[in-house]
Amino acid sequence: MINVEVTRNPNENPGGLLRRFSRKVQEAGIIPKVKGGRYAKRKTSKLSMKAGALKKLTRRSEVEKLKKLGKMA
């Protein structure tokens, strides 16, 4: 993880320091990385993968039939 460090300059108000810090955090790309890892995605089960493959095969065969009949471009 990238650490962002900002030191206060003389005669700098806290608002400016906070603005500078938030800009550094945005430039470092930390926020999207943290938001992306917030929810873990489960791997798809073998059964659902097989079902998806069968669905794709049947759809492909239907499209080929329609193309042969001239009903689909």
C-alpha positions as CSV (number, residue, x, y, z in Angstrom):
1,M,0.0,0.0,0.0
2,I,1.2,3.5,-0.8
3,N,1.6,5.8,2.1
4,V,0.8,9.5,1.6
5,E,2.5,12.0,3.8
6,V,2.0,15.7,3.9
7,T,3.9,18.1,6.2
8,R,2.4,21.5,7.1
9,N,4.1,24.5,5.5
10,P,4.6,27.6,7.6
11,N,1.6,29.9,7.5
12,E,-0.7,27.2,6.0
13,N,-4.2,26.8,7.4
14,P,-5.6,23.4,8.2
15,G,-8.1,23.6,5.3
16,G,-5.2,24.0,2.8
17,L,-3.3,21.1,4.3
18,L,-6.4,18.9,4.2
19,R,-7.0,19.9,0.5
20,R,-3.4,19.1,-0.4
21,F,-3.6,15.7,1.4
22,S,-6.8,14.7,-0.3
23,R,-5.3,15.7,-3.7
24,K,-2.3,13.5,-3.0
25,V,-4.5,10.6,-2.0
26,Q,-6.5,10.9,-5.3
27,E,-3.3,11.1,-7.3
28,A,-1.9,8.0,-5.6
29,G,-5.1,6.0,-6.6
30,I,-5.7,4.7,-3.1
31,I,-9.5,5.2,-2.9
32,P,-10.4,3.0,-6.0
33,K,-8.1,0.3,-4.8
34,V,-9.7,0.2,-1.3
35,K,-13.3,0.4,-2.8
36,G,-12.5,-2.4,-5.2
37,G,-11.4,-4.7,-2.4
38,R,-14.3,-4.0,-0.2
39,Y,-16.5,-6.8,-1.5
40,A,-15.0,-10.2,-2.3
41,K,-16.4,-12.0,-5.2
42,R,-16.9,-15.7,-5.0
43,K,-15.8,-18.0,-7.7
44,T,-18.6,-19.4,-9.9
45,S,-19.4,-23.0,-9.1
46,K,-18.7,-25.8,-11.6
47,L,-22.4,-26.5,-11.9
48,S,-23.2,-22.9,-12.9
49,M,-20.2,-22.8,-15.3
50,K,-21.5,-26.0,-17.0
51,A,-25.0,-24.6,-17.2
52,G,-23.7,-21.4,-18.8
53,A,-21.7,-23.4,-21.3
54,L,-24.7,-25.5,-22.3
55,K,-26.8,-22.3,-22.6
56,K,-24.2,-20.8,-24.9
57,L,-24.1,-23.9,-27.0
58,T,-27.8,-24.1,-27.5
59,R,-28.1,-20.4,-28.3
60,R,-25.3,-20.8,-30.9
61,S,-27.0,-23.7,-32.5
62,E,-30.3,-21.7,-32.6
63,V,-28.5,-18.8,-34.3
64,E,-26.9,-21.1,-36.8
65,K,-30.3,-22.6,-37.7
66,L,-31.8,-19.1,-38.1
67,K,-28.9,-18.1,-40.3
68,K,-29.4,-21.1,-42.5
69,L,-33.1,-20.4,-42.8
70,G,-32.3,-16.8,-43.7
71,K,-34.2,-15.3,-40.8
72,M,-31.1,-13.8,-39.2
73,A,-28.4,-11.7,-40.9
